[in-house]
Every structure is written in structure tokens, then in C-alpha cells.
């Protein structure tokens, strides 16, 4: 049996089924009371006579049941709508598919593979979106494998979420021989970035960091201009210690600048899971060779950046 299939630009699915040959594992027998007559020749004639109408019904049934666009939207709703890709901090993936290019099936000893190149808008954020994402993708067959392709992915971290992440990283850490403990952090961006923290240890008070961070595109590192640290201690004894704490923190920040964010992003990107569909019968395996920061900006309420993923592919294993 050969089933030729075609998918058009709108994911319309058509098949042409052809039966080239058939053979019997066990020849059919017609029973007439106690008499049994081999009926293989008659059965072959019936199959030859009926096969055209049977194959037409098969094609019609396949086309009715294989609503590819519906299948895509169902899977996008499951795996590209507020899909949790990381814990602590919670990071959600959302995607909108615009185009699919597909190669032909290829086989190895154990699996059937299909390479797909996807054009999509993708976003990772620490807050789930509150609206439905609609996708109306188009489809093309790829005549040859793309030599080079890149996928952009937006990342948005709210200042509230970033403050929680900083709290987790700082609390309990020993810096310059002092153990630091913070009760809260608030971040805002006016003419420059301001981080205000309520410190419990090593002294009690409010510590405020201000500065102007920016991305050096060629180096892929973040620099900080106009750094200023101010400590408003709760009492006179603590005020005497403030210059010491300020010096410790300034020296620590200077050591971290320029800051390389790529290893931190890589830790999250490599955690993007494989997706199993239809009771684990189909695996979707995302991959990329390298990535870089194409844009980074500290906005009014969040940090927004765009990553470019080189050789981004989705391998479909059946």
C-alpha cells in the first residue's frame, strides 16, 4: 500500500492511496456445511473490483480526520501558552507560530525523523500572559536543509520578579567577611536604575544602589556607569559602620563589572524540556548551536532583552 500525501500552504491535507499488491498470510476458505472450498481466487477478484471505491473512502476519511491546523493549535495551547519551563524563578514560555518549513522523512535503525524549521515569535517571562495567543501559520516544503538560520526569543523579567531573584541570591551570602540578610528589595527605573533594599544584617537600615547599566553589544557584557551606594542606618552605632559596609559592597560590584549574563541565560535555555505527544509516541526535541544577546533594555517596569538562537531546529522523532 502506498499513500501519497500533500500539504498545501494553509495546511490542507490530501492523500492518494494506491494498492500495488497483496498477499495472503492464510488463504480464505468458504465453508458450505461440511464442505470447505478454497476461495482465494474469488476473494482476489472481489478486492480488485472493490479497491478503487475502498481507497477513495480511505482517502476521504484520512482528509477528514487529519485536521493539521487544529492539531497544531491544540499543541500550542498545551506547550506554548504559559508553559512552565523553569522553577525558582518561575519562567513561562509563550509562542505564536507564523510559518513551518518541513523536510522529508528520514529513517535510522530505530526511529523516523522529520526536521522542521519554525518561524515564530517566542517569549519567556516571569509572569504568565492573561490573553489567548492565536496562530495562523503557513506551510512550505523545504527543498534543501537551511545552512544557517536564527530564531529570536524575547525575555521579560519584571522588577518584582528580579527583586525576588536577587533576594534568593544574596540572603545568607558572605561578602567581605560579612553575612548579608535582606528583608525586601524594590527596583525602579527613572532617569537611572534604582535598587532599594531593606537590610537586616550585617547592619539594619535601607541601602540604595543607583547607576546606569548598559549592554556592550560586541563584548556581550553589561557595564555600569555612575554607580552610587547610600546606606541609611537605623541608629547611630550602625551609621558608624555604614562606610565599611558601603566599601565592601562597592568593591564586590566592581569585581562583577563587566557582568557576563550569557552563562546565566544558558542555564535556563538548556532546561527547555523535550515535549512528548500522543502517549510518548512522538517526541519534539528543540536544539540550537549558540546564542547571543541582540538587545537589552531596562524599561519602566521590567528588564527586556532579545536573544538570537543560531541553528534553531525542532526534531520530530516518531
C-alpha positions in Angstrom: 0.0 0.0 0.0 1.3 3.5 -0.9 -0.2 6.6 0.5 0.9 9.8 -1.3 0.1 12.9 0.8 0.3 16.6 0.1 0.1 19.6 2.5 -0.7 23.0 1.0 0.2 26.4 2.4 -2.9 26.5 4.6 -2.2 23.0 6.0 -4.9 21.5 3.8 -4.2 17.7 3.8 -4.9 15.5 0.8 -4.0 11.8 0.2 -3.9 9.5 -2.8 -3.9 5.8 -1.7 -2.6 3.2 -4.1 -2.6 -0.6 -3.5 0.2 -2.1 -5.5 -0.1 -5.7 -4.4 -1.4 -8.0 -1.7 -0.7 -11.5 -0.5 -2.4 -13.8 2.0 -0.9 -15.0 5.3 -3.6 -17.6 5.2 -5.8 -18.2 2.2 -9.5 -17.6 2.7 -11.8 -20.6 2.8 -15.6 -20.7 2.1 -17.4 -23.1 4.4 -20.7 -24.7 3.0 -21.8 -27.1 5.7 -19.2 -29.8 5.8 -17.8 -28.7 2.5 -14.8 -26.2 2.6 -13.8 -24.6 -0.7 -10.6 -22.5 -1.1 -11.8 -19.0 -2.0 -8.6 -17.1 -2.7 -9.3 -16.5 -6.4 -12.8 -15.2 -5.7 -11.5 -13.0 -2.8 -8.8 -11.6 -5.1 -11.5 -10.7 -7.7 -13.6 -9.0 -5.0 -10.6 -7.0 -3.8 -9.7 -6.0 -7.4 -13.3 -4.9 -8.0 -13.8 -3.0 -4.7 -10.3 -1.5 -4.2 -10.9 1.8 -6.1 -14.0 2.7 -4.0 -12.4 1.4 -0.8 -9.3 3.6 -1.4 -11.4 6.6 -2.2 -13.2 6.1 1.1 -9.8 5.7 2.9 -8.5 9.0 1.4 -11.7 10.8 2.3 -11.5 9.5 5.9 -7.8 10.5 6.2 -8.6 14.0 5.0 -11.5 14.4 7.4 -9.6 13.3 10.4 -6.2 14.9 9.7 -7.0 18.5 10.6 -3.4 19.6 10.9 -4.1 23.2 11.8 -6.4 22.1 14.6 -3.8 19.7 15.9 -1.1 22.5 15.8 -3.3 24.9 17.8 -4.1 22.3 20.4 -0.4 21.6 20.9 0.4 25.3 21.0 -2.2 25.8 23.7 -0.6 23.0 25.8 3.1 23.7 25.2 3.3 27.3 24.1 0.8 29.1 26.3 2.1 29.9 29.8 4.2 26.7 29.7 6.3 26.5 32.8 10.0 25.9 31.7 11.7 26.7 35.0 11.1 26.8 38.7 12.7 29.2 41.2 12.3 31.6 39.5 9.1 30.6 37.7 9.6 31.2 34.0 6.8 30.8 31.4 7.1 30.2 27.7 4.6 31.6 25.1 4.9 31.3 21.4 3.0 32.3 18.3 3.7 30.2 15.1 3.8 32.0 11.8 5.5 29.6 9.3 6.5 26.0 9.1 9.0 24.6 6.6 9.4 20.8 6.5 12.0 18.4 5.1 11.1 14.9 4.0 11.0 12.0 6.5 14.3 10.2 7.1 15.0 6.9 8.9 17.6 5.4 11.1 17.7 2.0 12.7 15.1 2.7 15.4 13.2 5.9 14.5 11.6 8.0 11.8 12.7 11.7 11.9 11.3 14.9 10.4 13.2 18.2 10.6 11.0 21.3 10.9 12.1 24.9 10.7 9.7 27.2 12.5 9.2 30.9 12.1 7.6 32.1 15.4 7.5 34.8 17.9 8.6 33.5 21.3 8.8 34.9 24.7 9.9 33.8 28.2 8.7 35.8 31.1 8.4 35.5 34.9 4.7 36.4 34.7 2.0 34.4 32.7 0.1 36.2 30.0 -3.6 36.8 30.5 -4.8 36.7 26.9 -5.2 34.0 24.2 -2.5 33.7 21.6 -3.8 32.9 18.2 -1.7 31.3 15.5 -2.5 31.1 11.8 0.7 29.5 10.4 1.5 28.8 6.7 3.3 25.7 5.4 6.1 25.1 2.9 8.2 22.1 1.8 11.9 22.8 2.2 13.8 21.7 -0.9 17.1 21.7 0.9 18.2 22.0 4.5 18.9 25.5 5.6 22.6 26.2 6.0 22.1 28.9 8.6 19.0 30.0 10.5 18.3 32.0 13.6 15.4 32.3 15.9 14.7 35.3 18.1 13.3 34.8 21.6 12.2 37.7 23.9 12.8 37.5 27.6 11.0 39.8 30.0 11.7 39.8 33.7 9.6 42.1 35.9 11.3 44.2 38.5 9.2 42.4 41.1 10.5 39.0 39.8 14.0 40.3 39.5 13.9 41.5 43.1 12.8 38.0 44.3 15.7 36.5 42.3 18.2 38.9 43.9 16.8 38.2 47.4 17.4 34.5 46.8 20.9 35.0 45.6 22.0 37.5 48.3 20.4 36.2 51.5 22.9 34.2 53.5 25.8 35.1 51.3 29.1 36.1 52.9 30.6 39.2 51.2 33.9 40.7 52.5 33.6 38.7 55.7 30.1 39.9 56.4 26.9 37.8 56.1 24.1 39.7 54.4 20.4 39.3 55.0 17.7 41.4 53.3 14.1 41.7 54.2 12.9 43.2 50.9 14.1 44.7 47.6 12.4 47.3 45.4 13.5 48.1 41.9 12.5 51.0 39.7 13.8 52.9 36.7 13.6 56.6 36.4 16.5 58.5 34.9 18.6 55.6 36.1 18.1 52.2 37.7 17.5 52.3 41.4 17.6 49.3 43.8 16.4 49.9 47.3 16.9 47.1 49.8 15.8 46.8 53.5 18.9 45.3 55.1 18.7 43.3 58.4 22.3 42.1 58.6 25.2 43.0 59.0 23.5 46.3 60.0 19.9 47.3 60.0 18.8 50.0 57.5 18.0 51.0 54.0 20.6 50.6 51.3 20.1 52.2 47.9 22.1 51.4 44.7 21.8 53.7 41.7 23.5 53.5 38.3 23.1 53.3 34.5 23.6 49.7 33.3 24.0 49.1 29.5 24.9 46.2 27.2 28.2 46.4 25.2 27.0 44.6 22.1 30.3 43.5 20.7 31.5 42.1 24.1 28.1 40.7 25.1 28.7 42.1 28.6 26.9 44.6 30.9 28.7 47.7 32.1 27.5 50.1 34.8 28.1 53.8 34.8 27.6 56.3 37.7 27.4 53.8 40.5 26.3 55.2 43.8 25.6 53.5 47.1 23.9 55.1 50.0 23.2 53.5 53.4 20.6 55.0 55.8 21.3 53.1 59.0 18.6 52.8 61.7 20.8 54.0 64.6 24.0 55.9 65.5 26.1 52.8 66.0 25.1 51.4 62.7 25.8 54.7 61.0 29.4 54.4 62.1 29.6 51.1 60.3 27.9 52.3 57.2 31.1 53.4 55.3 32.7 50.0 55.9 29.6 48.1 54.5 29.4 50.6 51.6 33.1 49.9 50.7 32.6 46.1 50.9 29.6 46.3 48.5 31.2 48.8 46.1 34.3 46.5 45.8 32.1 43.5 45.2 30.1 45.2 42.5 33.3 46.5 40.8 34.6 42.9 40.7 31.4 41.8 38.9 31.6 44.5 36.3 31.6 44.0 33.4 28.9 41.3 34.0 28.6 38.4 31.6 24.9 37.4 31.5 25.3 34.6 28.9 26.1 31.8 31.4 23.0 32.6 33.4 20.8 32.7 30.3 22.4 29.4 29.1 21.4 27.7 32.3 17.8 28.5 31.6 17.9 27.8 27.9 19.4 24.3 28.3 16.5 23.4 30.7 13.9 23.8 27.9 12.3 20.3 28.0 11.6 17.8 25.3 7.9 17.5 24.6 6.2 14.2 24.4 3.0 13.9 22.4 0.3 11.2 21.9 1.3 9.0 24.8 5.0 9.4 24.2 4.8 8.1 20.6 6.1 11.4 19.2 9.0 13.4 20.7 9.7 17.1 19.9 13.4 17.9 20.6 14.4 21.6 20.4 18.0 22.4 19.8 20.3 25.3 18.9 24.1 25.7 18.4 24.8 29.1 20.1 23.0 32.3 21.1 23.8 35.9 21.7 22.0 39.0 23.2 20.8 41.2 20.4 19.0 43.7 22.6 18.8 44.6 26.3 16.9 47.4 27.9 15.8 48.3 31.4 12.3 49.6 31.0 9.8 51.2 33.3 8.6 48.0 35.0 10.8 45.2 33.6 14.1 44.1 32.1 13.6 43.2 28.4 16.1 41.5 26.2 16.1 39.6 22.9 18.2 36.5 22.3 19.2 35.2 18.9 19.4 31.4 18.7 21.6 30.1 15.9 20.6 26.9 14.0 17.4 26.6 16.0 15.7 23.4 15.0 12.8 21.2 16.2 13.5 17.5 15.6 10.3 15.3 15.4 11.0 11.7 16.3 8.3 9.1 15.7 
